[in-house]
Amino acid sequence: MTADDESITCPFDHSEALEFDPELADLMRRGSPARIRLPYGDADAWLITRFESVKQVTTDQRFSRAGIIGRDYPRMTPEPIVSPEAINVMDPPQSSRVRHLASLAFTQQQVEAMRPRIVRLADHLLDEMEKQGPPADLVQHLSDPLPQHTVLDLLGIERAEWPRIQESVQQLLVVGEDNKEVAASAKADLTAYFGKLVEQRRSSPGADLISAMAAARDGEEQLDDRELAVMTMVLALSGQDTATCQISDITYLLLTRPELMDRLRRRPDSLPDVLHEMLRCIPFRKGVGIPRVALEDVELDGAHIRAGDFVHVSYLTANRDPERYPDPDLIDLDRPSAPHMTFGWGGHRCIAMPLAMAELEVAVGRLVERFPGLRLAVPPEKLRWDTKTIRRFPLELPVAW
């Protein structure tokens, strides 16, 4: 099943609040992988939706991320977001080495040492929001700035450079065809900037994440300058992507689902579990991310995947697989703990997940604690949602207290 006319065209452009994309839901119900055509790229791809099958693809070395390098692979954006040198497109053993060394800067102990800085940043932003008074836009005051400020602060980047980096990252996430040249220029600018920054930190290290990753060693092994620059760029990107969306999305759910907010107020100690269940259920992005290439023929869920075929997985559908999560569309705060795929899986799971979770815990925890009367200042149906990028989040979140 490789002919173009047998593939399903998937713009994956659903932007209706936090409703699950009906196109993805239909593909889940097929019961076997489908051939899909995405907005950009010169080929079709298989789409894998079941949790166990996604788990297999993300851990099976017969499926290669590095195989997409140099190819016009199927994707959501006109300009590929990922750089050819990035860890996102490495295969073991190279990826294992880089991931291990970089992850030494994100151990639970390291992140706990960072937490007071995150709390100070969050409290400063909430102080400003309280000072302004209601109604206030939570996106402007907390969701947008906190993850950006956190990662750029922890990377030790001068505050004067923050707006430039934020603008370049935003340009990489836009899906329109007319954005291709702008996105390519933004990627080149970021690559050059972080390359120079790494050189500076090698010669003059400080109390920042770049210096910590530069100093990370396993025996004689350490990250070289190119690897370190790419890791820094990945962190800057992720710092303005998932966490930013999720603070807004989680707060939106808390403000439109009183039972969720009540649970947090009654049991603040349950915050990590509540966050994980909401993260499992929230469709925080559109469509799919970076594909893999099959290195040999593979039979999977009744589909014959041939060597050279592109294979996309959907973490969104895996998170709603009824075989793993009973009543998967329900946010069940008493659901038995089961790891989800919001931060990825296998060899490309987000190494900064401990930092992202610390940001979410601080942002949501401090917000709920400091503003017990927090509520939406407009009806939910009046909110505007992002439609221009691959992300799913409200463009503003007016609140009162």
Order of alpha helices (4+ residues) and beta strands (2+ residues): beta-alpha-beta-beta-alpha-beta-alpha-alpha-beta-alpha-alpha-alpha-alpha-alpha-alpha-alpha-alpha-beta-beta-beta-beta-alpha-alpha-beta-beta
